[in-house]
Amino acid sequence: MPAAPLNGAPLIGAIEAGGTKFIAALATPEGEILARTRIPTQTPETCFPALADFFAAAQEEHGPVAAFGVASFGPIDIDPTSPTYGTFTTTPKPGWQGARFHDVLGSFGAPIVVDTDVNGACLGEWMKGAGQGCRTLAYTTIGTGVGTGVVSHGRSLMGISHFESGHILPPHDRTLDPFAGSCPYHGDCLEGLASGPAIEKRWGKSLDQLAGDSAAIDLIGGYIAHLAASLVLLQMPDRLIFGGGVMKAPGLVESVRRQTEAKLNGYVSHPRLDAGLETYIVTPGLGDDAGITGAIALGCQALDVALPG
Amino acid sequence: MPAAPLNGAPLIGAIEAGGTKFIAALATPEGEILARTRIPTQTPETCFPALADFFAAAQEEHGPVAAFGVASFGPIDIDPTSPTYGTFTTTPKPGWQGARFHDVLGSFGAPIVVDTDVNGACLGEWMKGAGQGCRTLAYTTIGTGVGTGVVSHGRSLMGISHFESGHILPPHDRTLDPFAGSCPYHGDCLEGLASGPAIEKRWGKSLDQLAGDSAAIDLIGGYIAHLAASLVLLQMPDRLIFGGGVMKAPGLVESVRRQTEAKLNGYVSHPRLDAGLETYIVTPGLGDDAGITGAIALGCQALDVALPG
């Protein structure tokens, strides 16, 4: 028989599902992690039973899971009104298309909220990281892929699907940058020009290894600044966070700030931007913990528990 | 003494404030207009007393105004938590900077909701026009200026301010289109390339007068398609409505559909887009009535009356 919940508080089952690993945790709604595991992202046949075993053992020790929050790689159906909510859609990842989180978590009898990894990271940063106090916060990852989550008043925004900011088209001067782009759909969209794989394909090394090359930094910074300016004009967030592996290149966030400011050219006048973009365009505050923190916040939404912070 | 409200329903004072004229109406929450007037947009000193006189006479005849909804030209502060909510900010329009709708409407003692003209039109189209049934709807006007409003679940979205979609930067091939653009801030942003004044400045005539020139239609259609694709990727609406004077040019909406489809290139797969964009990218359903219909809906929000439709 499971032990009573810690202090009587309901417990959250949180999952950060990434392309290479799953992090699963049992946590309090305030974010205290009571148990945690790491499972390699192989196929649902290996990964899902391991998840079920972890949560079964964790609730045996700490008390029953009251709600699940999942922040997952995609593409995945995150529309709660859809009959296929929580199902991987057109992912090229072998075995995952059609897999559904409800298949493994449903047997626990707790409500489940599923969102994208980047929405989860945005929610985590909003709750406990660099986005605290923001009414509208945009979190963008520039890494293997490029994606943006937007949280407004503590909920992630979506329309008919999650956003796909990686596929916007920045102006591309082929004299300056003859690289044709690596996106199989669009060639030189943002992801095709500025993702980690695009950078490797163009220069044979990572941006980090090119850090002394200010022209390379400014080229990539300019593409990212195009997204930053577009997010300002089409979402008007209180703050933009840029994370992911590419953003770790020294000098890049400074270049993004400088070029975003040049692109907007003073048109958007607001106290949050007017003093310079040092506090408007920032890097993540939580590092590798944003995803699991966001998954806990999603679990809290499933409970309709008031979010801490 | 004012007459009793019609059927006991609360009455809405609605104002569509445009750059050349104000439309003011007293209406039921269902949108039936009981009295209506048109006031030239001169200065607040002439315009505001005329508004006050109209509503005083209208409520004498039909019953008291229970709430006001205002859909206005801008820039205007639409943040309800701001101390300057409802105040014109940096508008170059002589006399209007610092004018505030609460100064004229406050004496009626009814709650006031102020939003932008394009958000109002979006709300109107959502309620009774081409956006009925959409959960997320984007309405863009391409006219003297370019702007987009987005309504989600019956409320217009905003961040620290209203959106400024007219100032996004489409790719600009200067070999194909040597026109430098007319935006005083950005030169060749969307408004600088595709607004009515930009078209007049480039070709000395309106796009309507150039309707036989398919290269001109496709050039402007391509710039607008850049916004359409960006809205899909960053907002994922159920539908995009494009209105305003420029959109009346024959063949333009078809060109926007065709080029948006080419830009997205099948990446966003969803039933609303997969069958072609004929029902996804459309022109307004209400014509000139979108603005005042939206202002009535804003008044309903001020009342917290459930919106019809």
Chai-1 contact restraints between the chains, C-beta under 6 A:
chainA,res_idxA,chainB,res_idxB,connection_type,confidence,min_distance_angstrom,max_distance_angstrom,comment,restraint_id
A,T136,B,G159,contact,1.0,0.0,6.0,A-B,restraint_1
A,G159,B,T136,contact,1.0,0.0,6.0,A-B,restraint_2
A,G159,B,Q235,contact,1.0,0.0,6.0,A-B,restraint_3
A,G159,B,M236,contact,1.0,0.0,6.0,A-B,restraint_4
A,G159,B,P237,contact,1.0,0.0,6.0,A-B,restraint_5
A,I160,B,M236,contact,1.0,0.0,6.0,A-B,restraint_6
A,I160,B,D238,contact,1.0,0.0,6.0,A-B,restraint_7
A,I160,B,H270,contact,1.0,0.0,6.0,A-B,restraint_8
A,I160,B,R272,contact,1.0,0.0,6.0,A-B,restraint_9
A,S161,B,M236,contact,1.0,0.0,6.0,A-B,restraint_10
A,S161,B,H270,contact,1.0,0.0,6.0,A-B,restraint_11
A,F163,B,L234,contact,1.0,0.0,6.0,A-B,restraint_12
A,E164,B,L233,contact,1.0,0.0,6.0,A-B,restraint_13
A,S165,B,L233,contact,1.0,0.0,6.0,A-B,restraint_14
A,S165,B,L234,contact,1.0,0.0,6.0,A-B,restraint_15
A,H167,B,L233,contact,1.0,0.0,6.0,A-B,restraint_16
A,H167,B,Y267,contact,1.0,0.0,6.0,A-B,restraint_17
A,I168,B,S230,contact,1.0,0.0,6.0,A-B,restraint_18
A,I168,B,L233,contact,1.0,0.0,6.0,A-B,restraint_19
A,P171,B,P171,contact,1.0,0.0,6.0,A-B,restraint_20
A,Y185,B,N265,contact,1.0,0.0,6.0,A-B,restraint_21
A,Y185,B,Y267,contact,1.0,0.0,6.0,A-B,restraint_22
A,H186,B,N265,contact,1.0,0.0,6.0,A-B,restraint_23
A,S230,B,I168,contact,1.0,0.0,6.0,A-B,restraint_24
A,L233,B,E164,contact,1.0,0.0,6.0,A-B,restraint_25
A,L233,B,S165,contact,1.0,0.0,6.0,A-B,restraint_26
A,L233,B,H167,contact,1.0,0.0,6.0,A-B,restraint_27
A,L233,B,I168,contact,1.0,0.0,6.0,A-B,restraint_28
A,L234,B,F163,contact,1.0,0.0,6.0,A-B,restraint_29
A,L234,B,S165,contact,1.0,0.0,6.0,A-B,restraint_30
A,L234,B,L234,contact,1.0,0.0,6.0,A-B,restraint_31
A,Q235,B,G159,contact,1.0,0.0,6.0,A-B,restraint_32
A,M236,B,G159,contact,1.0,0.0,6.0,A-B,restraint_33
A,M236,B,I160,contact,1.0,0.0,6.0,A-B,restraint_34
A,M236,B,S161,contact,1.0,0.0,6.0,A-B,restraint_35
A,P237,B,G159,contact,1.0,0.0,6.0,A-B,restraint_36
A,D238,B,I160,contact,1.0,0.0,6.0,A-B,restraint_37
A,N265,B,Y185,contact,1.0,0.0,6.0,A-B,restraint_38
A,N265,B,H186,contact,1.0,0.0,6.0,A-B,restraint_39
A,Y267,B,H167,contact,1.0,0.0,6.0,A-B,restraint_40
A,Y267,B,Y185,contact,1.0,0.0,6.0,A-B,restraint_41
A,H270,B,I160,contact,1.0,0.0,6.0,A-B,restraint_42
A,H270,B,S161,contact,1.0,0.0,6.0,A-B,restraint_43
A,R272,B,I160,contact,1.0,0.0,6.0,A-B,restraint_44
